[in-house]
Structures are given as structure tokens and as C-alpha cells.
Amino acid sequence: MELKTLPYSFTVCKLPKTDNINLNTEFCFIGKTDEEISLVCKTEDTPADTIERDDGWRGFRIEGVLDFSLIGILSKLSAVLAENKIGIFAVSTYNTDYILVKEENFDRALKVLASEGYTVL
């Protein structure tokens, strides 16, 4: 399985409303529930009106389009990283999954995954 690194720093944040989210940016993951509005975006695209924010994330995605019948892909990746004490923040889209890790763990995460047979691009 191929993993493509993303050349950006990401921020995970909580917002009071969606009005200031720039949907024209390259990466913008929005989660809205009855309790909160969460946003994952490139750090430079973070809205000013965040309630809380956590900077310093780097990411990679699973290359290709994943069929919904595939089971355990995210689970296997997260298990490998958890065994190596690397926490993740996962985001799933219709096509694929994205894994974010803290910047200080990024290089180590990629080495660990490569040693487990994943191809890192």
C-alpha cells in the first residue's frame, strides 16, 4: 500500500461557526455535530475566530480510491503507529483516509510504516 506525504503543516481547531472557513483552500476537513464544529486545515488557512486550536500536525494519505468493502486499512495503520507510541488524528473522505501525526513524530512514523512494508512517497 502506498502512502503519500503532504508537504504542509496542519492545524486542528474548534470554531464557533462556519462563516469564516475558506472552502477554496486546498485542504479543508470540516466536522459538524450537535456539539461542535471542527476544522482541519493548513495552518496558514486557520480562521482567526477559533475557540481552541492545536497546531503542529503533519500528514499523509493512503493513495488511490479505497472501496468501501475494504476492511481494516485504517485500523492496521493506526495499530502500527500505536505500537510505536505515535498518536494520530485520522480524517476520512469519500475516496481515501488521511492520517495526521504531530510534527515531532512525522519522520519516525514514516520510517516505522516503511519498515512494515508500506511504500512512502
C-alpha positions as CSV (number, residue, x, y, z in Angstrom):
1,M,0.0,0.0,0.0
2,E,1.3,3.5,-0.9
3,L,1.2,6.4,1.4
4,K,1.8,9.9,0.0
5,T,3.2,12.6,2.4
6,L,1.7,16.0,2.3
7,P,4.1,19.0,2.4
8,Y,2.1,21.1,4.8
9,S,1.7,21.8,8.5
10,F,-1.9,21.3,9.6
11,T,-4.0,22.8,12.4
12,V,-6.9,21.0,14.2
13,C,-9.3,23.5,15.6
14,K,-12.8,24.2,17.0
15,L,-14.9,27.0,15.6
16,P,-18.0,28.9,16.8
17,K,-19.5,29.0,13.3
18,T,-18.7,28.0,9.7
19,D,-18.8,31.5,8.2
20,N,-15.0,32.1,8.2
21,I,-14.0,28.8,6.7
22,N,-12.4,29.3,3.3
23,L,-13.7,26.4,1.3
24,N,-11.5,27.4,-1.7
25,T,-8.3,26.2,0.1
26,E,-6.5,23.1,-1.0
27,F,-7.2,21.1,2.3
28,C,-10.2,21.7,4.5
29,F,-11.9,19.0,6.5
30,I,-15.0,20.1,8.4
31,G,-16.8,18.1,11.0
32,K,-20.1,19.5,12.4
33,T,-22.2,17.8,15.1
34,D,-24.8,18.9,17.6
35,E,-22.0,19.7,20.0
36,E,-19.2,21.3,17.9
37,I,-17.7,22.5,14.6
38,S,-14.2,21.1,14.0
39,L,-11.8,22.0,11.2
40,V,-8.6,20.6,10.0
41,C,-6.7,22.9,7.6
42,K,-3.3,24.0,6.5
43,T,-2.0,26.1,9.4
44,E,-1.8,29.3,7.3
45,D,-5.5,28.9,6.4
46,T,-6.8,28.7,10.1
47,P,-9.6,31.2,10.7
48,A,-8.9,33.9,13.3
49,D,-12.0,33.1,15.3
50,T,-11.0,29.7,16.6
51,I,-12.2,28.7,20.1
52,E,-9.4,26.2,20.5
53,R,-6.6,25.1,18.2
54,D,-3.8,22.6,18.1
55,D,-1.0,23.4,15.6
56,G,1.9,21.2,14.6
57,W,0.4,18.3,12.7
58,R,1.9,16.7,9.5
59,G,0.1,14.3,7.3
60,F,-0.1,11.6,4.7
61,R,-2.8,9.9,2.7
62,I,-3.4,6.4,1.5
63,E,-3.0,6.6,-2.3
64,G,-5.8,5.6,-4.6
65,V,-9.5,5.3,-4.1
66,L,-10.5,2.9,-1.4
67,D,-13.5,0.7,-1.9
68,F,-16.0,0.8,1.0
69,S,-15.8,-3.0,1.1
70,L,-12.1,-2.9,2.2
71,I,-11.9,-3.5,5.9
72,G,-9.1,-2.7,8.4
73,I,-6.9,-0.4,6.4
74,L,-7.0,2.5,8.9
75,S,-7.0,0.0,11.8
76,K,-3.8,-1.6,10.6
77,L,-2.0,1.7,10.1
78,S,-3.1,3.1,13.5
79,A,-2.1,-0.1,15.2
80,V,1.4,0.0,13.8
81,L,1.7,3.7,14.9
82,A,0.2,3.0,18.4
83,E,2.6,0.1,19.0
84,N,5.4,2.7,18.4
85,K,3.7,5.3,20.7
86,I,2.7,7.6,17.9
87,G,-0.7,9.2,18.3
88,I,-2.8,10.0,15.2
89,F,-5.7,12.2,14.1
90,A,-7.5,10.5,11.2
91,V,-9.7,12.0,8.6
92,S,-11.7,10.0,6.1
93,T,-13.1,11.3,2.8
94,Y,-15.2,9.5,0.2
95,N,-12.1,8.4,-1.6
96,T,-9.5,7.7,1.0
97,D,-8.1,8.2,4.5
98,Y,-5.7,10.8,5.8
99,I,-3.5,10.3,8.9
100,L,-2.1,13.2,10.8
101,V,0.7,12.9,13.4
102,K,2.5,15.6,15.4
103,E,5.4,17.1,13.5
104,E,8.0,15.8,16.0
105,N,6.8,12.2,15.2
106,F,6.3,12.5,11.5
107,D,9.7,11.2,10.2
108,R,9.6,8.4,12.8
109,A,6.1,7.5,11.7
110,L,7.1,7.2,8.1
111,K,10.1,5.1,8.9
112,V,8.0,2.7,11.1
113,L,5.4,2.4,8.4
114,A,8.1,1.8,5.7
115,S,9.6,-1.0,7.9
116,E,6.2,-2.6,8.0
117,G,6.0,-2.8,4.2
118,Y,4.2,0.4,3.3
119,T,5.6,2.4,0.4
120,V,6.1,6.1,1.4
121,L,6.0,8.5,-1.5
